[in-house]
Amino acid sequence: MLDVAIVGGGPAGSMAARALARSHDVLVLEEHPVSGVPMQCAGLLTERTISMSGVSPDIYARLTRARVLFPDGSEILLEPERTFACVVDRTDLDRRLAESAMDAGAEYRYRTAYRSHSYSGCNVIDTTSGEFRSRAIVGADGHSSKVAASLGGNLPKEYVRGVEADVAGTWGDQDILTIRMGLDIAPGFFSWEMPCGDFTRIGLCTSWEYGPPYPYLLKLIDRAAPGARILAKYSGKIPLGGRRTMSADGCMLTGDAAGLVKPVSGGGLYPTFKTIPILEDVLSGALDSDDLSARRLSRYDRECAKAVGKELRHGYSLRKRLVRMDDEDICYAAELSRRESIASHLGRIDLDSPSGVIKDILKDPRNISPILRMAMRFRP
C-alpha cells in the first residue's frame, strides 16, 4: 500500500510530491499526458516565488515597471527600484517541478484521472486506470478539485473566469507590464499585457456574473494590438475566498484545490509554495505515528492560517470592495493614487504580500482621511 497518493501533477502536486518522497512512498495521479499542459496561468511570478520552487524555469522577461490604465484615459506608471516580477514559461516550470519530484523518488502515473475515494483506515481511490490504495491522499487537482468536493460543503466563496492569448509580435519596452481596469475591459478584475520575447501575452479575468470572458478578450486585443495574429489561447477559472477546510480523515488539500490563492491578483503559487513545508511536516508526522485522523491533520489548517491566512483574508476584504466600484469610482481611486504621499509607496508593492503597502500608506497621516472615506464608500 502507498503512503501517499497525490491527485494532480501541477506545481502544487509536484512540490508536495518532492517534499514527501524524500521519506515516503509517493504516487502522483495526473489525468493529462504530461505535466504543464494545458497551461492555465499567466506565468507572472516574483523572483522569491521562483526561488522557492527550487527549479530554474525559462524566463521570457524581467519586469521593472508597471503601467496601469484607467477608464478615463489616465494612467499611473509604477517604477520599483528592482525587478518586481518575471514572466516565466509555465509549461517549463511545471515539467521541471515534476522531474524534480521524480528525482526525489516520486512515481508519476499519467493519463490517470481521479474519480472518487473512500476512507476507512486507508484510502481506496477509484481512477480511470484502476484502483489504488494509500494511507493518505493529497488533493492538488486545481480549481474544480474533486478531492475537495468529496469533503462536502467545501466550495470556494467565488470563482472568477480567466482567458488569455499569445499574440505575435512585441511593442514598446520589454520590461513593462500593462494593466487595464474598467467595466468594459475586465469587470470585477483587470487585464494584463506581458512581453514574452517574440510574442505578447494578453489576458483578463472577469467576475462570474459577467458571463464568458472571451468577448472581452477580443475587444482588448483589438484595442491593445489591432490586427495581431493569435498564436494560442488559454482559459480557466480561479477559486477565491478559501475553502471551509483543507483536511479530513486521511486527506489534505493544497494549491487551488485548497483555495490557496491571492484574491486580488489571482496568483496561487506563492501561498502554495509557502505552505508546502507545513503539509510535509504535518503529514509526515501523522504517517510516522500512524494517526491520520482529521483531528491530527487539522493542525495543517491552523498552521496555514498563521502562515498565509491573514494576507488572504485582507486580500479578499479588499476584493469585495473593488468589485463594488464602477468606472467613476476606479478613476477616483486613481486620482488618490497619484498623490505623492501614496504614489511613493505604490512603487514598493510586493506582489506576494500586497496588503503590506496599504499599511505603509496608512502610516502617513495625510492619507488616512481620504483612504477611509473611500473604504467606507465601498463597504462590503
C-alpha positions as CSV (number, residue, x, y, z in Angstrom):
1,M,0.0,0.0,0.0
2,L,1.2,3.5,-0.8
3,D,2.0,6.0,1.9
4,V,0.6,9.0,-0.1
5,A,-1.3,9.3,-3.4
6,I,-1.3,12.9,-4.8
7,V,-4.1,13.8,-7.2
8,G,-2.7,16.3,-9.7
9,G,0.7,16.8,-11.2
10,G,0.8,20.5,-11.5
11,P,3.1,22.8,-9.4
12,A,1.2,22.1,-6.1
13,G,1.2,18.4,-6.6
14,S,4.8,18.2,-7.7
15,M,6.0,20.4,-4.8
16,A,4.2,18.2,-2.3
17,A,5.4,15.0,-4.0
18,R,9.0,16.2,-4.0
19,A,8.8,17.1,-0.3
20,L,7.1,13.8,0.8
21,A,9.0,11.4,-1.4
22,R,12.2,12.0,0.5
23,S,11.0,9.7,3.2
24,H,7.7,8.1,2.0
25,D,6.3,6.1,-0.9
26,V,4.5,8.6,-3.1
27,L,2.4,8.2,-6.3
28,V,1.2,11.2,-8.3
29,L,-2.0,10.6,-10.4
30,E,-2.2,13.1,-13.3
31,E,-5.1,13.0,-15.8
32,H,-3.1,14.6,-18.7
33,P,-0.4,13.0,-20.8
34,V,2.3,15.4,-19.4
35,S,2.7,18.0,-16.7
36,G,2.2,21.6,-17.7
37,V,-0.4,21.0,-20.5
38,P,-2.9,22.6,-20.8
39,M,-1.4,25.8,-19.4
40,Q,-3.8,27.8,-17.2
41,C,-1.7,30.6,-15.8
42,A,-0.3,33.9,-17.0
43,G,3.1,32.9,-15.6
44,L,3.8,36.1,-13.7
45,L,6.0,35.2,-10.6
46,T,8.2,37.1,-8.3
47,E,11.9,36.1,-8.0
48,R,11.1,35.0,-4.5
49,T,8.5,32.5,-5.7
50,I,10.8,31.2,-8.4
51,S,13.5,30.6,-5.8
52,M,11.0,28.8,-3.6
53,S,10.2,26.4,-6.4
54,G,13.7,25.0,-6.3
55,V,14.0,24.9,-10.1
56,S,15.1,27.3,-12.8
57,P,12.3,27.7,-15.4
58,D,12.8,29.6,-18.7
59,I,12.1,33.3,-18.2
60,Y,10.6,35.3,-21.0
61,A,11.0,38.7,-19.4
62,R,12.0,40.5,-16.3
63,L,9.6,43.3,-15.4
64,T,10.8,46.5,-13.7
65,R,7.9,48.8,-14.4
66,A,4.1,48.6,-14.4
67,R,1.7,50.9,-16.3
68,V,-1.9,51.0,-15.0
69,L,-4.5,52.4,-17.4
70,F,-7.9,53.7,-16.2
71,P,-11.3,54.2,-17.8
72,D,-10.9,58.0,-18.2
73,G,-7.6,57.5,-20.2
74,S,-5.4,58.5,-17.3
75,E,-2.5,56.2,-16.2
76,I,-0.1,55.6,-13.4
77,L,3.5,54.4,-14.0
78,L,5.0,52.4,-11.2
79,E,8.8,52.2,-11.2
80,P,10.1,49.9,-8.4
81,E,13.8,50.0,-7.6
82,R,14.3,46.4,-8.8
83,T,12.7,43.7,-10.8
84,F,9.2,43.2,-9.3
85,A,8.2,40.1,-11.3
86,C,9.3,37.7,-14.0
87,V,7.2,36.2,-16.9
88,V,8.1,32.5,-16.9
89,D,7.3,29.7,-19.2
90,R,4.7,28.0,-17.0
91,T,4.8,24.7,-19.0
92,D,8.5,24.5,-18.5
93,L,8.1,25.3,-14.8
94,D,5.5,22.5,-14.3
95,R,7.7,20.0,-16.1
96,R,10.8,20.9,-14.2
97,L,8.9,20.5,-10.9
98,A,7.6,17.1,-12.0
99,E,11.1,16.0,-12.9
100,S,12.4,17.2,-9.6
101,A,9.7,15.2,-7.8
102,M,10.6,12.1,-9.8
103,D,14.3,12.7,-8.9
104,A,13.3,12.7,-5.2
105,G,11.6,9.3,-5.7
106,A,8.0,10.1,-6.5
107,E,6.3,7.9,-9.2
108,Y,4.0,9.6,-11.7
109,R,1.0,7.8,-13.4
110,Y,-0.1,10.0,-16.3
111,R,-3.4,9.6,-18.2
112,T,-4.9,8.6,-14.9
113,A,-8.0,10.6,-13.8
114,Y,-9.3,10.5,-10.2
115,R,-12.9,9.6,-9.9
116,S,-13.5,9.2,-6.2
117,H,-12.1,7.9,-3.0
118,S,-13.3,6.4,0.3
119,Y,-11.5,6.3,3.6
120,S,-11.8,3.6,6.3
121,G,-8.4,3.1,7.8
122,C,-6.9,3.7,4.4
123,N,-7.9,5.4,1.1
124,V,-9.4,3.4,-1.7
125,I,-9.0,5.5,-4.8
126,D,-11.0,4.9,-7.9
127,T,-9.4,6.1,-11.2
128,T,-9.6,5.6,-14.9
129,S,-6.6,3.3,-14.6
130,G,-8.0,1.1,-11.8
131,E,-8.0,1.2,-8.0
132,F,-5.2,2.4,-5.8
133,R,-4.8,2.2,-2.0
134,S,-2.9,4.7,0.1
135,R,-2.6,5.7,3.7
136,A,-3.1,9.3,2.8
137,I,-4.4,11.2,-0.2
138,V,-3.4,14.8,-1.1
139,G,-5.8,16.8,-3.4
140,A,-3.8,19.0,-5.7
141,D,-6.3,18.8,-8.5
142,G,-6.9,22.5,-9.1
143,H,-9.7,24.9,-9.2
144,S,-12.5,22.3,-9.6
145,S,-11.0,19.8,-7.3
146,K,-13.0,16.6,-7.0
147,V,-11.0,15.7,-3.9
148,A,-12.0,19.0,-2.2
149,A,-15.6,18.4,-3.2
150,S,-15.5,15.0,-1.6
151,L,-15.2,16.7,1.8
152,G,-18.7,18.2,1.5
153,G,-19.7,21.8,1.5
154,N,-16.2,22.8,0.5
155,L,-16.7,25.2,-2.4
156,P,-14.7,28.5,-2.6
157,K,-16.6,31.7,-1.9
158,E,-16.5,32.6,-5.6
159,Y,-14.9,31.8,-8.9
160,V,-13.6,34.3,-11.5
161,R,-13.1,33.3,-15.1
162,G,-9.9,34.0,-17.0
163,V,-8.8,33.9,-20.6
164,E,-5.6,34.9,-22.3
165,A,-3.9,34.7,-25.7
166,D,-0.4,34.8,-27.0
167,V,-0.2,37.2,-30.0
168,A,2.6,37.5,-32.4
169,G,4.9,40.5,-32.1
170,T,6.0,42.9,-29.4
171,W,5.7,46.6,-28.9
172,G,7.0,49.2,-26.5
173,D,9.6,48.5,-23.8
174,Q,10.1,44.8,-22.9
175,D,10.4,45.4,-19.1
176,I,6.9,46.8,-18.6
177,L,3.6,45.2,-17.5
178,T,0.5,46.9,-18.7
179,I,-2.7,46.6,-16.6
180,R,-6.1,48.0,-17.7
181,M,-9.1,48.5,-15.4
182,G,-12.7,49.3,-16.2
183,L,-16.1,47.6,-16.6
184,D,-15.7,47.5,-20.4
185,I,-12.2,45.9,-20.1
186,A,-12.4,43.3,-17.3
187,P,-15.5,43.7,-15.0
188,G,-14.7,42.6,-11.5
189,F,-10.9,42.2,-12.1
190,F,-8.3,43.6,-14.5
191,S,-6.4,42.8,-17.7
192,W,-2.7,42.3,-18.4
193,E,-0.3,42.7,-21.3
194,M,3.1,41.0,-20.8
195,P,6.2,40.9,-23.1
196,C,7.3,37.3,-23.8
197,G,10.2,37.6,-26.2
198,D,8.9,37.3,-29.7
199,F,5.2,37.3,-28.6
200,T,3.0,39.2,-26.1
201,R,0.6,37.6,-23.7
202,I,-2.7,39.4,-23.3
203,G,-5.4,38.3,-20.9
204,L,-8.0,39.2,-18.3
205,C,-10.3,37.8,-15.7
206,T,-14.0,38.7,-15.0
207,S,-16.4,38.2,-12.2
208,W,-18.6,35.2,-12.8
209,E,-21.8,37.2,-13.2
210,Y,-20.5,39.0,-16.3
211,G,-20.5,35.8,-18.4
212,P,-17.8,34.3,-20.5
213,P,-14.7,36.5,-20.7
214,Y,-13.7,35.7,-24.3
215,P,-15.7,38.6,-25.9
216,Y,-13.9,41.0,-23.5
217,L,-10.5,39.4,-24.7
218,L,-11.3,40.0,-28.3
219,K,-12.1,43.7,-27.6
220,L,-8.9,44.0,-25.5
221,I,-6.7,42.6,-28.3
222,D,-8.4,44.9,-30.8
223,R,-7.5,47.8,-28.5
224,A,-4.0,46.8,-27.5
225,A,-2.8,45.1,-30.6
226,P,-5.2,45.7,-33.5
227,G,-4.7,43.1,-36.3
228,A,-2.3,40.9,-34.2
229,R,-2.2,37.2,-35.1
230,I,-3.3,35.0,-32.2
231,L,-0.8,32.1,-31.7
232,A,-2.5,30.3,-28.8
233,K,-5.4,30.7,-26.3
234,Y,-5.8,29.6,-22.7
235,S,-8.6,29.7,-20.3
236,G,-9.6,28.6,-16.8
237,K,-11.2,29.7,-13.6
238,I,-9.7,30.8,-10.3
239,P,-11.2,30.0,-6.8
240,L,-11.2,32.9,-4.4
241,G,-12.0,33.3,-0.8
242,G,-10.6,30.0,0.5
243,R,-12.5,26.7,1.4
244,R,-14.2,25.5,4.5
245,T,-11.4,23.0,5.3
246,M,-8.1,21.8,3.9
247,S,-8.1,18.5,5.7
248,A,-10.2,15.4,6.8
249,D,-9.6,11.8,7.8
250,G,-6.6,10.6,5.7
251,C,-6.9,13.6,3.3
252,M,-5.2,17.0,2.8
253,L,-5.5,19.7,0.1
254,T,-3.0,22.1,-1.4
255,G,-2.8,24.7,-4.2
256,D,-6.0,25.9,-5.9
257,A,-7.7,22.7,-4.5
258,A,-7.2,24.2,-1.0
259,G,-8.2,27.7,-2.0
260,L,-4.6,29.0,-1.5
261,V,-5.0,31.9,-4.0
262,K,-4.3,35.6,-3.6
263,P,-7.7,37.2,-4.0
264,V,-6.6,40.5,-5.6
265,S,-4.2,39.1,-8.2
266,G,-5.5,35.5,-8.6
267,G,-2.0,34.1,-8.2
268,G,-1.7,30.9,-6.2
269,L,1.9,29.7,-6.4
270,Y,3.4,31.8,-3.6
271,P,0.9,30.9,-0.9
272,T,1.1,27.3,-2.1
273,F,4.9,27.1,-2.0
274,K,4.9,28.8,1.4
275,T,2.6,26.2,2.9
276,I,4.2,23.0,1.4
277,P,6.7,22.7,4.2
278,I,3.7,22.8,6.6
279,L,2.0,20.0,4.7
280,E,5.1,17.9,4.7
281,D,5.7,18.4,8.4
282,V,2.1,17.6,9.4
283,L,1.6,14.7,7.1
284,S,5.0,13.1,7.7
285,G,4.3,13.2,11.4
286,A,0.9,11.7,11.0
287,L,2.3,8.9,8.8
288,D,5.1,8.2,11.2
289,S,2.7,8.0,14.2
290,D,0.1,6.1,12.2
291,D,-2.5,8.7,13.1
292,L,-4.2,10.1,10.0
293,S,-7.3,11.3,11.8
294,A,-9.0,14.6,10.9
295,R,-8.1,15.9,14.4
296,R,-4.4,15.2,13.8
297,L,-4.3,16.6,10.3
298,S,-6.3,19.7,11.3
299,R,-3.0,21.2,12.5
300,Y,-2.3,21.8,8.8
301,D,-5.3,24.2,8.6
302,R,-4.2,26.1,11.7
303,E,-0.6,26.4,10.7
304,C,-1.5,27.5,7.1
305,A,-3.8,30.2,8.7
306,K,-0.8,31.5,10.6
307,A,1.4,31.5,7.6
308,V,-0.8,33.0,4.9
309,G,-4.3,33.3,6.3
310,K,-4.1,37.0,7.3
311,E,-2.8,38.1,3.9
312,L,-5.5,36.1,2.1
313,R,-8.3,37.4,4.4
314,H,-7.1,41.0,3.9
315,G,-6.9,40.4,0.2
316,Y,-10.4,39.1,0.0
317,S,-11.8,42.0,2.0
318,L,-10.1,44.4,-0.5
319,R,-11.5,42.4,-3.4
320,K,-15.1,42.7,-2.0
321,R,-14.6,46.5,-2.1
322,L,-13.1,46.5,-5.5
323,V,-16.0,44.7,-7.2
324,R,-18.4,47.3,-5.9
325,M,-16.6,50.1,-7.8
326,D,-17.9,51.4,-11.1
327,D,-15.6,53.3,-13.6
328,E,-16.1,56.6,-11.8
329,D,-15.0,55.0,-8.6
330,I,-12.0,53.4,-10.2
331,C,-10.9,56.8,-11.6
332,Y,-11.4,58.4,-8.2
333,A,-9.1,55.8,-6.7
334,A,-6.6,56.5,-9.4
335,E,-6.7,60.2,-8.6
336,L,-5.9,59.4,-5.0
337,S,-3.1,57.1,-6.1
338,R,-1.4,59.9,-7.9
339,R,-0.9,61.8,-4.6
340,E,2.8,61.9,-3.8
341,S,2.1,60.6,-0.3
342,I,0.5,57.5,-1.8
343,A,2.4,57.0,-5.1
344,S,5.7,56.9,-3.3
345,H,4.6,53.7,-1.6
346,L,2.9,52.0,-4.5
347,G,6.3,51.7,-6.3
348,R,7.4,49.4,-3.5
349,I,4.4,47.0,-3.6
350,D,5.3,43.3,-3.0
351,L,3.2,41.2,-5.3
352,D,3.4,38.2,-2.9
353,S,2.1,40.3,0.1
354,P,0.3,43.3,-1.4
355,S,-1.5,44.2,1.8
356,G,1.7,45.5,3.3
357,V,1.7,48.6,1.0
358,I,-1.7,49.6,2.4
359,K,-0.3,49.5,5.9
360,D,2.6,51.7,4.8
361,I,0.2,54.2,3.1
362,L,-2.0,54.4,6.2
363,K,1.0,55.2,8.4
364,D,1.1,58.6,6.7
365,P,-1.5,60.9,8.5
366,R,-2.1,62.7,5.2
367,N,-3.6,59.5,3.7
368,I,-5.9,58.4,6.5
369,S,-8.9,60.6,5.8
370,P,-9.2,60.1,2.0
371,I,-8.5,56.3,2.2
372,L,-11.0,55.8,5.0
373,R,-13.6,57.8,3.1
374,M,-13.1,55.6,0.0
375,A,-13.2,52.4,2.1
376,M,-16.4,53.4,3.8
377,R,-17.9,54.2,0.4
378,F,-17.3,50.7,-0.8
379,R,-18.0,48.9,2.5
380,P,-19.0,45.2,1.7
